[in-house]
Amino acid sequence: MPYAPSAFQTQFEQQLRGEDALLSGHFRLSSGLHSDTYVQCARFLRRPELAAPALAELARLIQQADLQPDVVVGPAMGGVVVSYELARQLGTPSLFTERDADTRMVLRRGFTLEPGQKVIIAEDVVTTGKSTLEVAAVLRQLGVEVLGVACLIDRTGGRHELDFPLFALLPVQAATYQPETCPLCAKGLPAVKPGSRPDAVPALA
């Protein structure tokens, strides 16, 4: 059955595009791949009056699933603001993980969790689930129960290895290509590196 967005999702997507947080065009990703879609949720999250209602909806989805976390944890940097506002909506503390000198994901800054506590992981975007699983591994080593991951945008297309529920406000299908077989290159559209000025982004026909 074709995907039919809800009224909230339609409005949310419009807000993302209005803030240049969700762009269509021809992009060169840090992985070296090319894509027709670029997501930069920080541009949306900079607007508290937009972020708060969005995260309230995400909190509602979690509560609707009958989940009651004790803490919300997000990976730095993308998950920090999401974790904070989602925790505020759920009435829990918010923590964040970050990478140490060896690039391992860890809890620092005196943050602690107790064995048996229930946690929701907060992300801005989930693409492969790799960073989410890194956070989950850290939490599980502490004896914490991971209830699920909550994010603004789900780019997995259902292809991930998460062993817990994924709650997302908007699924986004993004095509990726090897540079040598990229159909956008074949059309002569210049590839823009993410982080370039939005007005330099070529629109797809």
Phi, psi and chi 1 to 4 in degrees:
 res  aa     phi    psi   chi1   chi2   chi3   chi4
   1 MET       -  133.1  179.8  179.3  -63.6      -
   2 PRO   -60.3  146.7  -20.6   31.5      -      -
   3 TYR   -67.6  128.1  165.0   67.2      -      -
   4 ALA  -119.4  107.2      -      -      -      -
   5 PRO   -67.7  148.1   25.7  -34.5      -      -
   6 SER   -76.7  171.3   66.0      -      -      -
   7 ALA   -61.1  -39.3      -      -      -      -
   8 PHE   -63.1  -45.8  171.2   85.3      -      -
   9 GLN   -63.4  -37.4  -71.4  173.6  -38.3      -
  10 THR   -62.5  -45.4  -61.7      -      -      -
  11 GLN   -66.0  -41.7  179.6 -172.6   48.4      -
  12 PHE   -62.1  -44.3 -179.7   52.6      -      -
  13 GLU   -62.5  -40.4 -179.0  173.5   -9.9      -
  14 GLN   -61.8  -39.7  -69.9  172.5  -14.3      -
  15 GLN   -66.1  -42.8  -69.2  173.5  -20.1      -
  16 LEU   -59.1  -46.2  -70.6  168.9      -      -
  17 ARG   -69.2  -34.4  -67.1 -167.9 -179.3  -81.1
  18 GLY   -65.1  -27.2      -      -      -      -
  19 GLU   -97.2    7.8  -65.2  -59.2  -45.8      -
  20 ASP    57.5   31.7  -71.3  -30.4      -      -
  21 ALA   -90.8  -16.0      -      -      -      -
  22 LEU  -135.6  112.3  179.6   60.0      -      -
  23 LEU  -120.9  145.9  -62.0  171.1      -      -
  24 SER  -112.1  137.2  -63.3      -      -      -
  25 GLY   169.4 -136.5      -      -      -      -
  26 HIS  -136.2  111.3 -177.3 -167.7      -      -
  27 PHE  -122.8  143.0  -55.2   96.8      -      -
  28 ARG  -101.9  113.5 -173.5  171.7   68.8 -106.5
  29 LEU   -84.7  163.6  -54.0 -179.6      -      -
  30 SER   -63.1  -22.3   57.0      -      -      -
  31 SER   -73.9  -13.5   62.9      -      -      -
  32 GLY    98.4  -16.3      -      -      -      -
  33 LEU   -74.4  161.4  -63.1  174.5      -      -
  34 HIS  -105.9  152.7  -71.7 -160.9      -      -
  35 SER  -146.4  157.5  179.9      -      -      -
  36 ASP   -94.7    1.3   63.9   -6.2      -      -
  37 THR  -139.0  140.2  -57.8      -      -      -
  38 TYR  -132.1  132.8  176.0   53.6      -      -
  39 VAL  -119.0  129.4  176.9      -      -      -
  40 GLN  -138.5   86.2  177.2   52.4  -84.9      -
  41 CYS   -65.1  -21.6  -74.7      -      -      -
  42 ALA   -57.5  -31.8      -      -      -      -
  43 ARG   -69.4  -28.6  -67.0 -170.6   58.6   86.1
  44 PHE   -79.8  -43.9  173.9   80.8      -      -
  45 LEU   -69.3  -14.5  -66.6  167.6      -      -
  46 ARG   -69.3  -12.4   65.8 -178.1  175.8  153.8
  47 ARG  -106.2   93.8  -63.0  -80.3  -58.4  -84.1
  48 PRO   -55.0  -34.2  -24.6   34.7      -      -
  49 GLU   -70.2  -18.0   72.7  -82.9   16.4      -
  50 LEU   -95.3  -40.2  -61.7  179.1      -      -
  51 ALA   -66.4  -41.8      -      -      -      -
  52 ALA   -60.2  -49.5      -      -      -      -
  53 PRO   -63.2  -35.9  -21.2   32.5      -      -
  54 ALA   -64.6  -45.5      -      -      -      -
  55 LEU   -71.6  -25.1  -89.0  -61.9      -      -
  56 ALA   -65.1  -38.4      -      -      -      -
  57 GLU   -67.0  -38.8  173.9   64.2   12.9      -
  58 LEU   -65.4  -40.0 -163.1   53.9      -      -
  59 ALA   -61.9  -38.2      -      -      -      -
  60 ARG   -63.0  -41.1 -173.1 -170.4   68.9   79.1
  61 LEU   -61.9  -39.2  -65.4  177.8      -      -
  62 ILE   -67.3  -45.0  -67.8  167.8      -      -
  63 GLN   -66.8  -35.2  -67.4  166.2  -28.0      -
  64 GLN   -62.7  -29.3 -169.9  177.3   52.2      -
  65 ALA   -83.6    5.5      -      -      -      -
  66 ASP    66.0   33.2 -127.8    4.2      -      -
  67 LEU  -103.5  135.7  -61.1  179.9      -      -
  68 GLN  -129.4   89.6  -62.6 -179.4  -20.1      -
  69 PRO   -72.7  154.0   29.0  -36.6      -      -
  70 ASP   -90.3  -28.5  -60.3  -55.3      -      -
  71 VAL  -147.4  150.4 -175.4      -      -      -
  72 VAL  -112.7  133.4  177.9      -      -      -
  73 VAL  -128.0  128.7  177.7      -      -      -
  74 GLY  -124.7  146.6      -      -      -      -
  75 PRO   -79.0  138.5   28.7  -33.2      -      -
  76 ALA   -73.8  143.0      -      -      -      -
  77 MET   -96.1  -32.6  -73.4  -73.2  -63.6      -
  78 GLY   -58.9  -28.9      -      -      -      -
  79 GLY   -91.4   -4.1      -      -      -      -
  80 VAL   -65.8  -52.8  173.8      -      -      -
  81 VAL   -67.7  -39.5  175.8      -      -      -
  82 VAL   -61.5  -45.0  179.9      -      -      -
  83 SER   -61.0  -44.7  173.7      -      -      -
  84 TYR   -61.6  -50.8  176.3   84.2      -      -
  85 GLU   -72.2  -36.3 -178.5   58.7   29.0      -
  86 LEU   -64.9  -40.8 -178.1   59.9      -      -
  87 ALA   -63.6  -39.1      -      -      -      -
  88 ARG   -61.7  -41.1 -169.2  178.6   75.6   84.2
  89 GLN   -67.8  -33.8  -62.4  -74.6  -10.5      -
  90 LEU   -90.1   -9.7  -68.3  170.5      -      -
  91 GLY    75.4   35.9      -      -      -      -
  92 THR  -126.6  167.4   74.1      -      -      -
  93 PRO   -69.6  159.3  -18.8   31.5      -      -
  94 SER  -123.4  129.3  167.5      -      -      -
  95 LEU  -122.9  168.7  -52.0 -178.1      -      -
  96 PHE  -142.2  148.1   59.9   85.7      -      -
  97 THR   -96.3  160.4   60.6      -      -      -
  98 GLU  -151.6  169.3   53.8 -167.2  -49.3      -
  99 ARG   -90.4  139.6  -63.0 -164.3 -177.5  -80.1
 100 ASP   -88.1 -170.5   63.4   13.2      -      -
 101 ALA   -62.9  -22.5      -      -      -      -
 102 ASP   -97.6   14.1  -62.4  -41.7      -      -
 103 THR    64.2   17.9   71.5      -      -      -
 104 ARG   -83.8  142.2  -65.6  173.9  -57.7 -174.1
 105 MET   -76.3  126.6 -165.4   72.0   79.9      -
 106 VAL  -143.8  162.9  -64.5      -      -      -
 107 LEU   -92.3  129.9  -83.8  175.9      -      -
 108 ARG  -129.8 -164.0  -60.2  172.5   64.0 -175.6
 109 ARG    59.2   25.3  -53.9  174.1 -168.8  -89.3
 110 GLY    79.0    6.9      -      -      -      -
 111 PHE   -67.9  135.0  -69.0  154.4      -      -
 112 THR  -136.5  154.2   58.1      -      -      -
 113 LEU  -133.6  148.9  -69.6  164.4      -      -
 114 GLU  -100.7  142.6  -60.4  -63.6  -34.3      -
 115 PRO   -53.7  136.9  -26.0   35.6      -      -
 116 GLY    93.7  -13.7      -      -      -      -
 117 GLN   -66.9  150.7  -76.3 -170.5  -58.7      -
 118 LYS  -104.7  131.9  -58.1  178.4 -171.8  -61.2
 119 VAL  -129.5  140.5  171.9      -      -      -
 120 ILE  -103.5  130.1  -72.3  -73.5      -      -
 121 ILE   -87.3  133.7  -62.3  172.4      -      -
 122 ALA  -111.8  131.6      -      -      -      -
 123 GLU  -133.8  158.9  -63.3 -101.2   26.8      -
 124 ASP   -81.9  -48.9   52.7   -5.8      -      -
 125 VAL  -134.2  137.0 -176.6      -      -      -
 126 VAL  -111.3  118.5  175.2      -      -      -
 127 THR  -107.6  -60.8  -58.2      -      -      -
 128 THR  -107.7  -19.4   63.8      -      -      -
 129 GLY    89.3    1.1      -      -      -      -
 130 LYS   -61.7  -50.3 -178.8  179.7  176.5 -178.8
 131 SER   -66.9  -34.4   68.2      -      -      -
 132 THR   -62.3  -42.4  -56.2      -      -      -
 133 LEU   -67.8  -32.7  -71.3  171.8      -      -
 134 GLU   -63.5  -44.0  -74.0 -175.1   84.3      -
 135 VAL   -64.2  -43.8  176.6      -      -      -
 136 ALA   -59.2  -39.3      -      -      -      -
 137 ALA   -63.5  -41.4      -      -      -      -
 138 VAL   -61.7  -44.7  171.2      -      -      -
 139 LEU   -67.0  -42.5  -60.3  177.7      -      -
 140 ARG   -67.6  -30.1  -74.4  167.3  169.0  168.3
 141 GLN   -64.6  -23.4  -73.2  172.5    1.1      -
 142 LEU   -90.8    1.8  -62.1  173.1      -      -
 143 GLY    81.7   18.9      -      -      -      -
 144 VAL   -89.9  145.4  170.0      -      -      -
 145 GLU   -93.1  122.1 -179.6 -177.3   -7.0      -
 146 VAL   -88.8  115.8  176.9      -      -      -
 147 LEU   -82.1  -28.5  -62.3  178.7      -      -
 148 GLY   166.0 -179.7      -      -      -      -
 149 VAL  -121.9  137.5   57.5      -      -      -
 150 ALA  -120.5  133.2      -      -      -      -
 151 CYS  -144.0  164.5   62.4      -      -      -
 152 LEU   -74.6  -47.7  -61.9 -179.3      -      -
 153 ILE  -127.1  131.2  -65.0  177.4      -      -
 154 ASP  -103.4  109.9  171.8   13.1      -      -
 155 ARG  -105.8   12.9  -77.5 -170.1   56.0 -178.9
 156 THR   -73.7  -24.8   68.0      -      -      -
 157 GLY    62.0   23.8      -      -      -      -
 158 GLY    82.2    1.0      -      -      -      -
 159 ARG  -103.5   92.7  -60.9 -178.7  -62.8  -84.1
 160 HIS  -154.7  169.1   59.1   75.4      -      -
 161 GLU  -113.8   23.8  -62.2 -179.9    2.8      -
 162 LEU   -68.3  136.3  -57.2  175.7      -      -
 163 ASP  -107.2   28.6   58.1   -8.1      -      -
 164 PHE  -147.4  165.1   39.7   77.0      -      -
 165 PRO   -64.0  148.6  -22.2   33.2      -      -
 166 LEU  -115.6  119.7  169.1   60.5      -      -
 167 PHE  -109.1  126.2  -59.7   92.0      -      -
 168 ALA  -139.7  148.3      -      -      -      -
 169 LEU   -79.9  -31.7  -67.5 -178.7      -      -
 170 LEU  -150.1  123.5 -176.3   69.6      -      -
 171 PRO   -81.2  135.3   28.3  -31.1      -      -
 172 VAL  -126.8  122.2  171.2      -      -      -
 173 GLN   -90.7  118.2  -63.0  -67.3  -30.4      -
 174 ALA  -123.7  121.7      -      -      -      -
 175 ALA   -79.8  140.6      -      -      -      -
 176 THR  -126.1  148.2   56.0      -      -      -
 177 TYR  -138.3  150.0  -47.6  100.7      -      -
 178 GLN   -69.6  140.3  -65.6  -67.3  -23.3      -
 179 PRO   -54.1  -37.7  -25.2   33.3      -      -
 180 GLU   -73.8  -15.7   57.8  -87.8   17.1      -
 181 THR  -120.9   18.7   57.6      -      -      -
 182 CYS   -72.9  120.4  174.9      -      -      -
 183 PRO   -68.7  -23.1   24.9  -34.4      -      -
 184 LEU   -72.0  -36.8  -57.5  175.0      -      -
 185 CYS   -63.6  -39.8  -72.1      -      -      -
 186 ALA   -62.8  -27.4      -      -      -      -
 187 LYS   -81.4   -6.9  -69.6 -179.6  179.5  179.7
 188 GLY    85.9   12.1      -      -      -      -
 189 LEU   -80.7  126.5  -67.5  172.8      -      -
 190 PRO   -68.5  140.8   24.0  -33.6      -      -
 191 ALA   -84.7  131.8      -      -      -      -
 192 VAL  -103.5  131.2  176.5      -      -      -
 193 LYS   -75.8  131.8 -176.9  178.6  179.5 -179.4
 194 PRO   -52.9  137.8  -29.5   37.5      -      -
 195 GLY   105.9  -12.8      -      -      -      -
 196 SER   -68.9  162.0  -61.5      -      -      -
 197 ARG   -62.7  136.1  -67.9  175.3   57.0 -176.7
 198 PRO   -56.1  -32.1  -25.6   33.9      -      -
 199 ASP   -74.6   -4.4   56.3    7.7      -      -
 200 ALA   -94.5   -1.1      -      -      -      -
 201 VAL   -80.8  122.9  175.7      -      -      -
 202 PRO   -76.7  133.3   27.8  -33.3      -      -
 203 ALA   -81.9  147.0      -      -      -      -
 204 LEU   -75.7  143.5  -74.8  176.9      -      -
 205 ALA   -71.2      -      -      -      -      -
